[in-house]
Amino acid sequence: MFNTRYVLASRPQGPATEANFRTEEAPLAELREGEVLVRIHYISLDPAMRGWMNAGTTYVPGVELGAVMRAFAAGEVIVSRHPNWKTGQMVTGLLGVQTYAVVKGEHLTAVDTALAPLSWYLGILGMPGLTAYFGLLDKGNPKPGETVLVSGAAGMVGSLVGQIARIKGCRVAGIAGGEDKCSFLKDELKWDVVIDYKNSPDLSAVLKEQLPEGINVFFDNVGGNILDAALTNLARDCRIIICGAISQYNQPAIQGPSNYMKIVTARGTLSGIIVLDYFDRAAEALTDLSGWLKAGKIIYREHIIPGIDQFPFALNQLFTGGNNGKLLLQNTYE
């Protein structure tokens, strides 16, 4: 049995390309005591992966050159030498971009595919879902009647943030790019205000027109000019949550906000969300998210690309806007 894996061959300068990775075919090593062999079915593609390709350490160390590319993934236990895991169990973990993973048993999380499809545990019931839930509710503390603005609103995290805000009785506004994504937010999710930044040369003016009472909570996934525009239209005592800056990840230097003093004028707060800080509270989020899904209060979309050989192409869909829903790579086995 052989493992196909993508390793980081060089550090990208700008968007990651196929040349930054090397594919390897390697025989599977024998398991040591405490280890588990997992056949990977789905690999989660997330914007954070671009930052993990850089040298140095942010909230986690960068991927070492020659190492398997880091990624959350879900699959099936094939062989176990750990007392807590049995053949046939479904699990998730940081398993990497590969077809099989040998990992220590304590690094895996069990999932129940009788309750939800396996792939959902990499999306709405996984790291992105927890990010949206705790980022909005713990950091943003939205109150009924307040205006919540979300950038990157048609993405996995952004679309869930806005839906949770609606459940909590807020007025929801989203910024997205393109007619298809904006129609999804307006027509399917029924958001109150949807702004296509690609057709809004003066985004600051559009925000002031569409949100005349200002922004109480701003959940930012994009950074750059969109963050700057939102800062010009803050309501008093606003809360700004920085989840990501997808517009900046492929740039040589991150563009910081020039309008940051607007936060002072608004007596606002700005905070960041790293989902690793909330793993010990995961059950709290999963209970609510599962209940909302069953009640039909949340619409969830997936964009699944088959074949591990599609990895570099698929990853860049995150940065070109080519995906519609949670982006996943699916391993196919003959």
Salt bridges, closest charged atoms under 4 A:
GLU24 OE1 - ARG5 NE 2.79
GLU24 OE2 - ARG22 NH2 3.10
GLU33 OE1 - ARG81 NH2 2.70
ASP46 OD1 - LYS326 NZ 2.65
GLU76 OE1 - HIS41 NE2 3.79
GLU106 OE1 - HIS82 NE2 3.82
ASP138 OD1 - ARG281 NH1 3.23
GLU146 OE1 - ARG239 NH2 2.56
GLU284 OE2 - ARG281 NH2 2.99
